Amino acid sequence: MRKSEAPAGRTRYEPGSYGDAGEFFPSLLCYKETEADSWEEYYCLVKPDVFFEDQDSATSTATSHLEAAFAAMHAGGSPVDVAISLRHEGYKKLDQFKVIAKNA
């Protein structure tokens, strides 16, 4: 039996930080659903115009931006409004990225 493609629009975001050694940028890792309850890393959005010395501050900023973007959608917008909001905040898509576990 062939595996079917994931339904359009089945993505989720996790806020975090991108960088190293005292230069951590707010980031959002996008996951796409590959099959029921199975997700894979798809792309990373990074806000390159501001950085923090610690990961927690960068993650907190990314969390605030993500919450604001989804609030606009829930107030009558669409998923496109999420993307527009994040673009207006200065997030850029990063296709080539490496995820390092926090406990690594």
N, C-alpha and C positions, 0 to 999 in steps of 0.2 A: 504494500500500500504506500502511495506517495504521501510525503509530508506536505501539508498545505501551508501556504504563506500566512503569516500573522495578519490579523485584521488591521486595516489602516488606522492609524491614530493610537495604537497600543504602545505607548511609551510612558516612561516615568523618569523623574529627575531626583537626584540626591545632591544636596549642597555639600561643598567641601572646599579644600584649598589646593592650589597647584603651585608648585615651586619648591624651593629648598633654601637652607642656610640664611634665614632671616628675611627672605623675600617671598612671601606667600600671597598669591593672588586669589581673590574669590573665584570659585569655579562651580559648575553644575555638570555632573556626569549624567548623561542621558542613556537610559537602557531601553532596548526594544524587546518586546515579547516575541520569542521565537516559536513557542508553542504554549499550551496551557500551563501557567505558573512556572514558566522557564524564561529567564531574562538574560540578555547578553549586553555588554558594554557596546554602545553605538557611536557616540561622539562626546566630546567634552566642550563646554562653553567656558571661556575664561574672560575675566574682566582685566585686561592688561594695563589699564591706566591708573591703577591704585594697587599698592601692595602693603602688607603688614609684616611685622617682625615675627608674629606667632600665627600658627595655624587656626587657633580658635577664633581670632578676630576676623580672619578671612572667611572662615566658614559661617560665622554669624552674619557677616555682610551678605554673603551669597544666600543664606536662609531668608533674610529680610527681603531681598530682591525677588526671590522665587515666590514668597508669600504674597507680595504686592502684585506680581504678574498674574498669579492665579486668582487673586481677589478681583481683579479687573474682569477676568473671564466669568467668574461666578456672579458678577454684578450685571450680567446680561451680555457679555462678550462671547467670543469664540476662542478656540485654541490658537487661532492666528494672532489674537490679541496678546497671548502669552509670549509668543515669539517677538512681536513688535515691542512689547514692554521690555523684554530682556535686551533687545537690540538697542533701545533707547538708553538703557543703563550702561551700555558700552561693552556688552559681552560679544566675544568673537568665537566662531567655531574652530575647534582644534581637532583635526582628524587623526593626526599621529600623536598619541599620548600613551603614557605608561601609568598604570594604577599600582600604587604601593600600599599594601595593607598597613593600617595604623599601628598594629602590633608587630610589624616586621622589624 
